[in-house]
Amino acid sequence: MKAKWLSLPLFIKHANRIFSTVLPTYRVSLHLSPLRKEDIFINMTSEMKAPYIASSLQLCRIMRPDDANIAGNVHGGNILKMIEEAGCIVSTRHCNTQNEDRCMAALVRVEKTEFLYPLFIGEVAHATAEITFTSQHSLEVQVKVMAENILTGAKKLVNRAVLWYVPCSLQNVDKVMEVPPIKYDSGEQEEEGRKRYEAQKTERLKTKERIEEVVPPPSKPEKHTVGFSQSSLIHLVGPSDCTLHDYVHGGVTMKLMDEVAGIVAARHCNTNIVTASVDAINFHRKIQKGCIVTVTGRLTFVSNKSMEIEVLVDACSLVDAEKVSYRAVSAFFTFISLDRFGKAQPVPPLKVSGEEEQRRYDEGQTRYLHNKAKRLAEKEGKQ
């Protein structure tokens, strides 16, 4: 096929037209590394190879009423979905710059995600994703979400997250492709990234070892017990939930998880609740189109003003004769209760019974104290 030459502005115009068809509510901005004079034109061959790699990507979306709860706070799951979409696009684009075999980036882990401030209806969310580390078969993407008040022009950082992806071949989803390396500003930056890579790899292995079964709650549970607020959501995976591989988008799964966690928190305290943070989300196995997913949330620990909720995602093929269920995803969500002025308020204590609930409570308390100490250390370091 004969090569076609497009000017850079025309190329970006075509790219935005394509993305507006796939993601009509988003605006895609390409932030390119500095171009040389000879790079002003992009050689659009049949193999679609470009002589540059975009350093970051930004998705922008206005928050609408159906994105929020009755108090006007945007659901954390909608933000998680947007974060994952930004990470998936920048990862997939990067991994297809050198590989001959086309591939799609699959989400395997999300590090602790912080919800610094709430988003409200009418604000514009800007999710900026940047690749910060690459190993041979995986890459780290850091995403920041800014909220913009389009009436006053005020902006603030509301979320930040770290995601890990692996590129899977479009021809064979079980084949993990090699990741093109990125250039680092310094050797220290690369070394810090490698430490983060080794740490998340170790944590993922630990999580696989402690996968537990979900115990159904008693028929008439006592108020403020684990069984009283435990909730489940059943969802049939359809085409709109899936990637080009016909496997579920990580962002779709995270949105369902946040919804269930929110129901658990609301049932426990019976007030307006918002997502405060999400501990590491581990994607153990893929979920294919046509599967039935059961998302279950249960309280594990309650402090004075926060609730930790374990969310487990199990999947089962709808057409499989054996109907074997497997654990696909797991994570811990932290919610806080808000008063009518939007301030955090005390939540009812959790009534724990049995060895398993006590063990999960103690583990949750350890995580709570660890995260609290970490936040205090970071705050003192900034002063």
N, C-alpha and C positions, 0 to 999 in steps of 0.2 A: 504493500500500500504506500502510495506517495505521501511524504510528510506534508502536513499543513502548518503554516506559520500564523500564529495569532499574536496580536499585541497583548501586553500584560493586562491593560484595563479590560480588553474584550474577553480575555480568558477568565478574569474574575467575574465579569458580568455573566458569562455562561455558567460558571460554577455556582453562583448565587441562584440562577434560574433553576438549576438542577436541585439544589438543596431546598429551595422554596417549594418544590413539588413533593419532596420526601418529608420535609419538616416545615410545613407552611407557617407555623407560629414563630419560627426562629429567623434571625438574621445572622448570616455567617460572615465573619470578618477574617481575612487571611493576614497574619502578621509575619512578614517575610524577613529572613536574614538579609543584610545589606547585599544588593545586587551589583555585580560588575557590569560594565558597559555592554559586554558581549552577552549578558544574560537578559537583556531587555526583551528579547523575543524568546518564546518557549516553543520548542519543537514538539508538536503534538503528533507523534507517530501512532501506528496501530497498537504499539505496546504501552502508550501513554506514559512515557518516561519523562520526568522533568529534571532540569539541572539544579534544582534547589530543594531544600526541605524547609517547610514552614516551621518556625520555632514555637509558635503557639496558635491557639484557636480560641475564639470567643463566641459564645451563644448568648443572644439577648432575647428576653421574653417579658412581656408585661403580665403581671399577676391579675388574674380574673376571679370573679366570685366563686366559680366552681373549683378553684385551686385552694380555697380557704375553708376554715371552720366557721361556725355561726358567730364567733367573736371577731372575725376578720383576719385571724392569723393564718398565714399560708401553711398548709400541711408540710411537715418535714419531708414526707415521701416524694412530693413533687420536686423539691429541691434536690433530693438524692437522685432522682431520675434524670434531672437536667445535668447534674454533675457527671453522671455516668455517660450520658450521651456525648458530652464534650470530650471526655476522656477516650471514649470508643472511637470517635471520629479522628482525633489527632493521632491516636495509636495506630489505627488502621492505615491512615494516610502515610505515616512514617514507615511502617513495615512493608508497604508496597512500592517504595522508592527504588529498591534494589533487587528484591526477590523476583525470579522469573515466574514462579507459581503464585497466583493471586491468593491473598489471605485476608482474614477478618480477625480483628483483635477481640479476644474473649476475656472477660473480667474474671479474675481468680481470687482477689482479695481487696478489701477496702480497709485501710488503717483507721484509727480513731478519727471520727468526723465531729467537728465542733460547730454547734449552732450558737454563734456569738450574740446575735440579735435577731428578733423575729422580722419576717417579711410581711407586708400588708397588701391588701387589694389595691391596685392602681400603681404600685411601685414596679420599676423595671429591674429584673434580675440580670446581671452580667456575669456569666460563668466563663472564666478564663482558664484554659487547660494548657499545661506546659510539660513536656517530657524532660525529666531531670536525671534519669539514670537508665542505662540499658545493660543487660547481661546478654549472654548468648541467646537465650530463649524467652526472655521476659523484659518488660520495661515498666518504669515507674513514672506515673503522671501525677503532678500536683495541680489541684484545682482550687481556685479562689472564687467566691461569689460576692459581688458587690451589689448593694441595693441602691437604686437611684430614685429619688423623688423628682419626677419630671416637672412638678409645679415650682419647686424651689431650687432644683439643681443639686441639692445636697446628696452626697454619696457616703456610704459606710460599708465596711467589710462585715458580712453577716455569716459566711461559712468558709471553711477551708477543709480540704480532704486530700488524702494520698491514696491512689489506686494503683493496682498492679495488673497488668495484662499479659497474655501470651498470644502470639499470632497463630491461628489455625488455618491450614490450607482449605481453600474452597472445594478442592477436589476430594480431599480426605480430611474430615474434621478431626480425626485422631492424630493427624500429623502436625506436630508443632514446628513452625518455621524458625529460621534464624532471624534475629533482630539486627537491622543495620545499626552500627554504633553511632553515637552522637559525639560532638566535640565539647570538651569541658573547658571552663575558663582556667582551671588549675588542677594539679594532681591531687590537691587536698579535697576539692569538690568531688572528684571521682572516688576517692577513698571513703569519704563520708557516705556517698551513695552505695558503695559496696557493703558498708557496715549495715545500712538500712536493709539492703537486699538479704543479707545473711540472717538478720534478726527476724524479718517477716517469714522467711523460709522455715526457721526453727519454730516460730509460733504456729504456723499452719500445721506442722506435723504434730504439735502438742494438741491442737484442737481436734484432729482426727481421732486421737486416742481417747477423748472424753465425750464422744457422741453417746447420748442417752436416749432412752425411749420416752415417749410422751405418755404420762399417766392421766386418764380421763378424770375430771373432778367428780366428787360425790354428788348424788342427786339433789340434796338440800344442804349446800355448804353454808357455813356460818359467815356472817359479814366480816370483811377485811381479812379473810384467810386467802391462801393461794388459790384454792379451788373456786372461791366466790368470784374472782375477777378473771380467771383463766378463760381465754377466748380463742376461737379457731375460725378461719376463713377458708372456704373451698373454692378453687378457681380452675376453670378449664382453659388450658393454654391454646390460644387461637393464633392465626397468622399474623395479626397486628402486634402480638407480643414478641415476635421472633426476629432474629437476625437473618442474614442470607443463608445461614446454615440450617435454618428451621429449629434453632435452639433459642430459649428465652433470653431476651435482653436482661443484663444484670440490673439495669435501672428499674425495669418493670417489677422484678422480684423485690427489690429494696422498697419500692413504693407500697407493695402489698404488706411487707413486713412492718413498715412504719404505721400503716393503717391499723393492723392488729394490735401493735404495741400501744397505740393511742386509745383503742377501745379498752384494753386492760387498765391503763392508767385512769381513764375516765370512770370506769366502774369502781375502782378502788376508792377514789377521793370524791367523785361526783361533782367536779368543778371543771372550769376551763383548763385544759392542759396543753403544753407545747413540748416538742422535742428539744432537749438540751444538748445531747451528744449521742453518738453511736460508737460503741467499741468496735474493734475489728470485725468486719463481716467476712466470713470465710465461705467460698464457693467450693464445696467438696466434689460435686458431680453436676454434669450438665442436665438441663431439663428440656426435653424435646417437645415439639409441637404435638398436640393431641394428648398430652399428659394431664392428669388431675393433680394439682398441687394443694396440699393442706398446710396452711400457715397457722402455727399455734404460738400464742404468747402467754407467759406466766411470770408473775412477780417472783423475784429472787431475793431482793433486798430493798429496804426502805430506810432512808435517813430522815432527818427532820424535815427537809424541803425537797427531796428528790426520790424517785422510784426507779430501780433498775429492773428491766423486763427482759427475760430471755426469750428470743424468738427463733423458732425452729421451722424449717421448711422441708416437708417430705413430699416426694413425687412418686407417682404410679402411672404406668401406661394404661390408657383407657381401653386399648384393643388387646393388650397382653392377656392371654388366657390365665396365667398364673397370678396376675395382679400383685406382683412383688413390689413393695414400697421401699424406698431408700431415702436416706438423709441427703439433701441437696445443698442446703445453706443453713448457717447458724450465726447468731450475733446477739449482742446485748445492747439494748436501747435504754437511755436515761431520759426520763420525763420530769417536768416540774409542774406544780399546780399554781395557777395564777388567780389573784383576787380580781375584783371588778375594776381595779385601777391598773391592772397588768403587772402587779408586783408578785414575786414568789411568796407563797404562804406555806405554813406547815401542812403536812399530809398525815392521814391516820397511820399509826404504826401497823406493821404486818404481823398477824398472828401465825406463828410457825408451829407445825406439829410433825412429828416423825423425824427419823434420822436423815432421810434424803433432803427434806426441806431445810433442816437445820444446817446440813453440809453446804447446800447451795446458798443459804443466807450468809454463812461465815465466809465463803468464797467471794460473795458479792461485797461484803463489808471490807474485805482485804483490797478488792479492786477500787472501792470507793476511797479508802484511806490513801492508797497509792496515787490515784489521780488527783486527790486533794493536795497531797504533798508536792506533786509535780507542778500543779498550778501555782502554788505558793512560791516554789523555787523559781519558776519562770517570771513571776511578778517581781520578786526581789532582784532578779538578774537585770530587769529592765530599769529599775530605780537607780 
